[in-house]
Amino acid sequence: MKAGKFAPPKDVESYLRGVPAEARASLEKLRQTIKSVVPEAFEVISYGIPTFKLDGRMLVSYAAFAEHCSFFPGAGPVDEHEDELKSFQTSKGTVRFTQTRPLSASLVKKLVKTRIRLNEELMKKRAVTKPARRKAAGR
């Protein structure tokens, strides 16, 4: 291995073991809240961070950084719940929080449920448009 390079974690447990205790506690609480909403989702490491997938699609991710933690529910949920997220720093698809100012379980649940709904709507839309494309290509 080259100097300065590190191996990405192989699984969520490995990722969490590498996170400082205070941030790990916040991420574990977030993780359990997500699992309570979608117990059928499975966890993977994607882009080096813990990610929940549902029906083969990315659902939400989370990560720890030096000064904060981030929850990544995607742009749609962040936009739809912007009023409830006013006290947090947000950017496209990201909500930053700290151990002293964590996301509430109820807000996390709303964001996850919104992400599920938006993914389902997208899949339905794609299912409707795919046959039309096939017919057009077959002409």
C-alpha positions in Angstrom: 0.0 0.0 0.0 1.3 3.5 -0.8 1.9 6.0 1.9 -1.1 8.2 2.5 -3.5 5.6 1.1 -6.0 3.7 3.3 -8.2 0.8 2.6 -11.9 1.6 2.6 -13.9 -0.2 5.2 -15.2 -3.6 4.1 -18.5 -3.3 6.0 -20.5 -1.0 8.2 -19.1 -2.5 11.5 -15.6 -1.8 10.3 -16.5 1.8 9.4 -18.1 2.4 12.8 -15.1 0.9 14.6 -13.0 3.6 13.0 -15.2 6.5 14.1 -14.5 8.3 17.5 -16.8 7.2 20.3 -19.0 10.3 20.5 -19.7 10.4 16.7 -20.1 6.6 16.7 -22.9 6.8 19.3 -24.7 9.4 17.1 -24.3 7.3 14.0 -25.5 4.1 15.8 -28.6 5.9 16.9 -29.2 7.2 13.4 -28.6 3.7 12.0 -31.1 2.1 14.4 -33.7 4.7 13.6 -33.3 4.0 9.9 -33.5 0.2 10.5 -36.8 0.8 12.4 -38.3 2.4 9.3 -37.0 -0.1 6.8 -35.9 -3.3 8.4 -35.8 -5.0 5.0 -33.1 -2.6 3.7 -29.6 -3.9 3.6 -26.4 -2.1 4.5 -23.4 -1.7 2.3 -20.3 0.5 2.0 -20.7 2.8 -1.0 -18.3 5.5 -1.8 -16.5 4.6 1.5 -19.5 5.3 3.7 -22.4 3.3 5.2 -25.4 3.2 2.9 -28.8 1.6 3.1 -30.1 0.1 -0.1 -33.7 -1.0 -0.8 -34.9 -2.8 -3.9 -31.4 -2.5 -5.4 -31.4 1.3 -5.1 -29.5 3.7 -2.8 -31.8 4.8 0.0 -29.8 6.9 2.5 -26.2 7.1 3.7 -24.4 8.6 6.7 -20.9 9.4 7.7 -18.6 11.0 10.3 -16.3 13.8 9.7 -13.8 15.7 11.9 -16.3 18.4 13.1 -19.7 16.9 12.3 -21.7 13.9 11.0 -23.7 13.9 7.9 -26.9 12.2 6.8 -27.5 11.8 3.1 -31.2 11.3 2.3 -30.9 12.9 -1.1 -32.0 16.2 -2.5 -35.8 15.4 -2.7 -36.3 14.8 1.0 -34.0 17.7 2.0 -36.1 20.0 -0.2 -39.4 18.7 1.0 -38.5 19.1 4.7 -36.5 22.3 4.4 -38.7 24.1 7.0 -37.9 21.3 9.6 -34.2 21.4 8.7 -33.7 25.1 9.1 -31.7 24.7 12.3 -29.2 22.3 10.5 -26.7 23.1 7.8 -27.8 21.5 4.6 -26.7 21.3 1.0 -28.0 19.3 -1.9 -29.1 16.0 -0.4 -27.1 16.4 2.8 -27.9 17.3 6.4 -25.0 18.0 8.8 -25.4 17.5 12.5 -23.3 17.2 15.6 -23.3 15.0 18.7 -24.6 18.0 20.7 -27.2 18.8 18.1 -28.4 15.5 16.6 -31.2 14.9 14.3 -34.4 13.7 16.0 -35.6 10.2 15.4 -39.0 11.6 14.1 -37.2 13.8 11.6 -35.0 11.0 10.4 -38.0 8.8 9.9 -39.8 11.5 7.9 -36.7 11.9 5.6 -36.3 8.1 5.1 -40.0 7.7 4.3 -39.9 10.6 1.9 -36.8 9.0 0.2 -38.7 5.6 -0.1 -41.7 7.4 -1.6 -39.6 9.3 -4.1 -37.7 6.2 -5.1 -41.0 4.4 -5.7 -42.4 7.2 -7.7 -39.3 7.2 -9.9 -39.5 3.5 -10.5 -43.2 3.8 -11.5 -42.4 6.6 -13.8 -39.5 4.6 -15.4 -41.8 1.6 -15.7 -44.3 3.6 -17.7 -41.8 5.3 -20.0 -39.7 2.2 -20.8 -42.3 0.5 -23.0 -42.8 3.7 -25.0 -39.1 3.8 -25.7 -39.0 0.2 -26.8 -41.9 0.8 -29.2 -40.2 3.9 -30.6 -36.9 2.0 -31.1 -38.7 -0.9 -32.8 -40.0 1.2 -35.6 
